[in-house]
């Protein structure tokens, strides 16, 4: 279930990926980071990027820089890079200098490896919030309402 949901999110992110869109910059940056770190491309493979609207408009003569397996793109890890030798007509993902492997397995492995840490942090935060709530309730109960009837009126 979670895997399917994540799959839909990533596929729509790839399809609508636009480096000039500031609204989705954080999400797109996170995905670029994932692709660069895990050395993967797309969710199931580089072919996923063929659905991207901007790449379609450029006849596939550009590719996502974060997918690149070439050393010259190592400094650029976001946006699109142009092919060195443009293909006459429409190129395909097979013409791109990118990693073939999709990110699905790598992300799944990372989640499994770090699940303990993630759950530990969440549990720690929940316990601290619960203690804070108990403390504030006990403080409220211990505050006695003062009797102001004995204060002389001016």
Secondary structure, DSSP 4 states (H G I P E B T S, - for coil): -HHHHHHHHHHHHHHT--TT-STTHHHHHHHHHHHHHHT--SSSBGGGGGG-HHHHHTTT-EEEGGGB-SGGGSS--SSEEE-SSPPSS---GGGS-B--B-SHHHHHHHHHHHHHHHHHHHHHHHHHHHHHHHHHHHHHHHPPPP--TTSPP-
